[in-house]
Amino acid sequence: MAIHRILDNIFLVDLDLPPPGFYRFISSWIVKEGDRAIIIDPGPTATIATLLNALREIGIKGIDYIFVTHIHLDHAGGCGDLIKNYPDPVIVCHPQAVDHLSNPERLWQGSLNVLGDLARAYGQPSPVDRERICSEPDIDWKGYIIQSLETPGHASHHMCFFLRGLVFAGEVAGVRVPSGNKRYIRPATPPPFRPEIALKSISLVTDMGPEVICYGHYGFLRDAVTILKMAEGQIRSWLTVIEERRNEGLSLTEEEILGEILARDPYMSPFPKLESDIRERESYFIKNSIKGMLGFINS
């Protein structure tokens, strides 16, 4: 288990999983005041024991709120199991997420159909009592105001949360992979993808003027507005690659599009030097993002 103190009272917890490459990728954010905390994205069911150990290690005796950026299994699947151990928290999420958290069977079956063994590695989510869930736009907690913003794009039920210059961004601006001196960022645009919606969401977050972007995957970067604009431009450039290939009659296989993106996108330049298992993981998710873009372009 790795716990990273990002600021005096803000921690990042690694939620590593057994599949190859799934380390320093899934994480949970903890904001601590005294012995109480709020959690942003508790992670999948399979790593709740890891999160519980981290909470004990940093001295947390109670959780008041769990903020869910979106209900995909790797971000929110563990909500039900977490509140079995900490009975107090209210879960804050997008209105569209309420039914799935309270009755996750359809979400689970859909995840199995799409992700297969990866969904099984994340673990089956447990239901959450509907009375424990809210969709309030702003939460006042121990002198903090946590602002919520609906940011569909990566998912229709995606939210971002703002706290004193930080934005807990989920996957609104894609994914960051630690890669040394060069930044590696990429879009997270699985099907069904609508670029006008995703780009509008990035613009809304940019307009809030955050200073630090805290990723769902993975870590954080300062100069958040610049990073958000980079993410917006990257979505546009990937779409351009695909559209140009279509217009020129070139192959539209995900593998060949991936090859051209790796050759043309400067923010993907660290890819060849990533660990082989991380490259394998990233190839899988990049192709899924390409699939989302292809679905839009071909619609």
C-alpha positions in Angstrom: 0.0 0.0 0.0 1.3 3.5 -0.9 0.0 6.7 0.7 1.1 10.0 -0.8 0.6 13.2 1.2 -0.1 15.7 -1.6 -0.8 18.7 0.7 -0.9 18.9 4.5 -4.3 17.3 4.7 -4.8 15.7 1.3 -3.7 12.2 0.5 -3.6 10.0 -2.5 -3.9 6.2 -1.9 -2.7 3.8 -4.5 -5.3 1.0 -5.2 -3.2 -1.5 -7.1 -4.8 -4.6 -8.6 -3.3 -8.0 -9.8 -3.8 -7.6 -13.6 -0.6 -6.6 -15.4 0.0 -2.9 -15.4 -2.6 -2.0 -12.8 -0.3 -0.2 -10.4 -0.1 3.5 -9.8 -3.2 3.8 -12.0 -6.3 3.5 -9.8 -6.4 5.7 -6.7 -8.6 7.3 -4.1 -8.3 10.8 -2.7 -8.7 11.6 1.0 -9.2 15.0 2.6 -8.6 14.9 6.4 -9.7 17.3 9.2 -8.8 16.0 12.6 -9.9 12.4 12.6 -12.7 12.9 10.1 -12.4 12.7 6.3 -14.1 13.0 3.0 -13.3 10.6 0.2 -13.2 11.3 -3.5 -13.7 8.0 -5.5 -13.2 5.1 -3.1 -12.2 2.8 -6.0 -13.3 -0.7 -6.8 -14.7 -3.3 -4.5 -11.5 -5.4 -4.7 -9.3 -2.7 -3.1 -11.6 -1.5 -0.3 -9.4 -3.4 2.2 -6.4 -1.4 0.9 -8.3 1.9 1.4 -9.4 0.8 4.9 -5.8 0.2 5.9 -4.8 3.6 4.5 -7.6 5.3 6.5 -6.5 3.7 9.7 -2.8 4.5 9.0 -3.5 8.2 8.6 -5.7 8.3 11.7 -9.2 8.5 10.2 -12.0 7.5 12.6 -15.0 8.7 10.6 -16.0 9.6 7.0 -18.6 12.3 6.5 -18.9 12.3 2.7 -17.9 10.1 -0.3 -17.8 12.1 -3.5 -18.2 10.0 -6.7 -16.9 11.5 -10.0 -18.7 8.7 -11.9 -20.0 5.2 -11.2 -17.6 3.1 -13.3 -16.4 0.2 -11.2 -12.9 1.4 -10.8 -14.0 4.7 -9.2 -17.2 3.9 -7.3 -17.6 0.1 -7.2 -16.5 0.0 -3.6 -18.9 2.5 -2.1 -21.2 -0.2 -0.7 -18.4 -2.1 1.0 -16.8 1.1 2.4 -19.9 2.2 4.2 -20.3 -1.2 5.8 -17.1 -0.2 7.7 -17.8 3.5 8.1 -21.6 3.9 8.6 -21.8 7.7 8.6 -21.0 9.1 5.1 -23.4 10.6 2.7 -22.5 9.7 -0.9 -22.5 12.7 -3.3 -23.0 11.9 -7.0 -24.6 12.8 -10.3 -28.5 12.4 -10.3 -28.2 9.8 -13.0 -25.9 7.7 -10.7 -28.4 7.3 -7.8 -30.3 4.3 -9.2 -27.1 2.5 -10.2 -25.6 2.9 -6.7 -28.7 1.8 -4.9 -29.3 -1.2 -7.3 -26.0 -1.9 -9.1 -27.0 -5.2 -10.8 -27.5 -3.6 -14.2 -24.2 -1.8 -13.9 -22.5 -5.0 -12.9 -23.9 -7.0 -15.8 -23.1 -4.2 -18.3 -19.5 -4.0 -17.0 -19.2 -7.8 -17.3 -20.3 -7.6 -20.9 -17.9 -4.8 -21.8 -14.9 -5.5 -19.6 -15.1 -9.2 -18.9 -12.3 -10.4 -16.7 -11.3 -6.8 -15.9 -14.7 -6.2 -14.3 -14.2 -9.4 -12.2 -10.8 -8.0 -11.1 -12.6 -4.8 -10.0 -15.1 -6.8 -8.1 -18.9 -6.8 -7.9 -20.4 -3.7 -6.2 -22.7 -3.8 -3.2 -25.9 -1.7 -3.1 -26.1 1.5 -1.2 -29.2 2.6 0.7 -30.8 5.3 -1.4 -31.3 7.5 1.7 -27.5 7.7 2.0 -27.1 9.3 -1.5 -27.5 13.0 -2.4 -26.9 15.2 -5.4 -26.5 18.6 -3.7 -24.4 21.0 -5.8 -22.4 22.4 -2.9 -21.4 20.8 0.4 -20.2 22.7 3.5 -17.8 20.6 5.5 -15.6 21.8 8.3 -15.2 25.3 6.8 -14.7 23.9 3.3 -17.2 24.5 0.5 -17.0 21.6 -2.0 -18.5 22.6 -5.2 -20.0 20.1 -7.7 -20.2 20.5 -11.4 -21.8 18.2 -13.9 -19.2 17.3 -16.6 -20.6 14.6 -18.9 -18.3 13.3 -21.7 -16.3 10.4 -20.3 -19.7 9.2 -18.9 -23.1 10.8 -18.9 -23.0 10.7 -15.0 -19.6 12.4 -14.6 -19.0 15.1 -12.0 -16.0 17.2 -11.0 -15.5 18.6 -7.4 -13.8 21.8 -6.5 -12.0 22.5 -3.2 -9.8 25.5 -2.5 -8.0 25.7 -5.9 -8.1 22.0 -6.5 -10.3 20.2 -9.0 -10.9 16.5 -8.5 -11.4 15.8 -12.1 -12.2 12.1 -12.5 -11.6 11.5 -16.2 -13.0 14.8 -17.6 -9.5 15.6 -18.9 -8.5 12.1 -19.6 -5.7 10.1 -18.0 -2.2 11.0 -16.8 0.6 8.3 -16.4 3.7 9.1 -14.4 6.5 9.1 -17.0 9.5 11.1 -15.8 10.2 14.5 -17.2 7.8 14.4 -20.2 4.1 14.6 -19.6 2.0 11.6 -20.7 -1.7 12.4 -20.9 -4.4 10.9 -23.1 -8.1 11.2 -23.7 -10.6 8.8 -22.0 -13.4 8.7 -24.6 -15.1 5.3 -24.5 -18.2 4.7 -26.5 -20.7 6.3 -26.7 -18.7 9.4 -27.2 -20.0 12.9 -28.2 -17.1 15.4 -28.5 -19.3 18.5 -28.3 -20.4 17.3 -24.8 -17.0 16.3 -23.6 -15.3 19.5 -24.9 -18.0 21.7 -23.3 -17.4 20.0 -20.0 -13.6 20.6 -20.2 -14.4 24.3 -21.0 -16.7 24.5 -17.9 -14.0 23.2 -15.6 -11.4 25.6 -17.2 -13.7 28.5 -16.6 -13.7 27.7 -12.8 -10.0 28.5 -12.9 -8.6 25.6 -10.8 -4.9 25.7 -9.9 -4.3 22.0 -9.4 -5.9 19.1 -11.3 -6.3 15.9 -9.3 -6.8 13.0 -11.7 -8.8 9.8 -11.2 -6.0 8.2 -13.1 -3.4 9.2 -11.8 -1.8 11.8 -9.5 -1.9 15.5 -9.9 -0.5 18.4 -11.9 -0.2 22.1 -11.2 -1.2 24.8 -13.8 -4.5 23.1 -14.2 -5.9 25.5 -16.7 -3.0 24.9 -19.1 -3.5 21.1 -18.6 -7.2 21.3 -19.3 -6.6 23.2 -22.5 -4.0 20.6 -23.5 -6.6 17.9 -23.0 -9.1 19.8 -25.1 -6.7 20.2 -27.9 -5.7 16.5 -27.7 -9.3 15.3 -28.2 -9.5 17.6 -31.3 -6.2 16.4 -32.7 -7.1 12.7 -32.3 -10.4 13.3 -34.0 -8.5 15.1 -36.8 -6.3 12.0 -37.3 -9.2 9.7 -37.6 -11.1 12.1 -40.0 -8.1 12.5 -42.2 -7.6 8.8 -42.4 -11.2 8.3 -43.4 -11.1 11.1 -46.0 -7.9 9.6 -47.5 -9.4 6.1 -47.6 -6.8 4.8 -45.1 -7.4 1.9 -42.7 -9.6 2.8 -39.7 -8.5 -0.2 -37.6 -7.8 0.8 -34.0 -4.3 -0.6 -34.2 -3.3 1.6 -37.2 -4.9 4.7 -35.8 -3.0 4.1 -32.5 0.2 3.9 -34.5 -0.4 7.2 -36.2 -1.5 8.9 -32.9 1.7 7.7 -31.2 3.7 9.2 -34.1 1.9 12.6 -34.1 0.9 13.4 -30.6 3.7 14.9 -28.5 1.8 14.1 -25.2 2.1 10.4 -26.1 5.8 10.5 -26.7 6.8 8.8 -23.5 4.7 5.7 -24.5 7.6 3.6 -25.9 9.5 4.0 -22.6 6.7 3.0 -20.3 7.0 -0.4 -18.6 5.8 -3.1 -20.9 2.8 -4.1 -18.7 1.8 -0.4 -18.5 2.1 -0.1 -22.3 -0.2 -3.2 -22.6 -2.7 -1.6 -20.3 -2.6 1.7 -22.0 -2.9 0.2 -25.5 -6.2 -1.4 -24.3 -7.7 1.8 -23.0 -6.3 4.0 -25.9 -8.0 1.7 -28.4 -11.2 2.0 -26.4 -11.0 5.8 -26.6 -10.3 5.5 -30.4 -13.4 3.2 -30.6 -15.5 5.9 -29.0 -14.2 8.5 -31.5 -14.7 6.2 -34.4 -18.3 5.5 -33.3 -19.0 9.3 -33.4 -17.3 9.9 -36.8 -19.1 7.0 -38.4 -22.5 7.9 -37.0 
